[in-house]
Amino acid sequence: AEWVERADDTVDRYFDEVKQSLIEKISKHPEDGAYFLDCLMIAKYFERIADHAVNIAQWVVFSVTGVHKEGET
């Protein structure tokens, strides 16, 4: 569970990199903008899945330790 919390930073970093890359692609190829926006949405969904995994991991830690670290992601 603690590993999941640490790995979320990696997922967040990847999302930021993908977002920046897609912004550049949209500016160079505006005719494909809808496709790139779909890609951005997919990347955001993965990032949100990671956030949900962190929430689950925090509850696992709580079930073991009795301490909930809400808001410390």
N, C-alpha and C positions, 0 to 999 in steps of 0.2 A: 504494500500500500504506500509506503514511503517512497519507493522508486517511482510509482505512478505520479505522485506529486512533483517529484524532481523532473520527470520526463515532460511534464506539461510545458516547461520553459522551452524545451526543444521544439515542441509542436508550435508554440506561439512564434518562435523565431522563424520556423519554416513558413508559417502562414504569412508573416511579414515579408519574407523574401519572395514568395509566390505572388503576393499582392503587388509588390513593386515591379516585378517582372511583367505581370499582366498589364499594369498601367503603361509601361513602355510599349508593350505589344499593341495595345489599343491605339496609342498615339501614332505608331508606325503603320498600322493596318486597321483603320477605322471601319472598313467594310466588314471586318470579322468581329466587330465589337460585341455583338450579341453572344457569339461563341465564347469570347474571353470573359464576358460577364458570367456566363454559365460556369466556366472554370473557376472563377472567383467564388461563386456561391458554393460550389463543391468543396473548395478549400476551406471556406468558412464553416461549412457543416462538419468537416473533419476537426477543425479547431474546437467547435462546440462539443463534439463527442468527447474530445480530450478533457474539456472542462467538466463534463458530466462524470467522466471516469475519476477525476480528482475528487469530486463531491462524494462519489461512492467510496473511494479510498479513505477519505476523511471519516466517513461513518464506520468503516472497518476498523480504523485506528481507535475510534471512540468505543466500539464494541469490545475491544481488547483492553484499552487503557482507562476508559471512563472519561477521557478528556477529548472534547471536540474543538478542533482548530478552525472553526468557521471564519471565513474572510481572510485567511492567511495563505491564499494561493498566489 
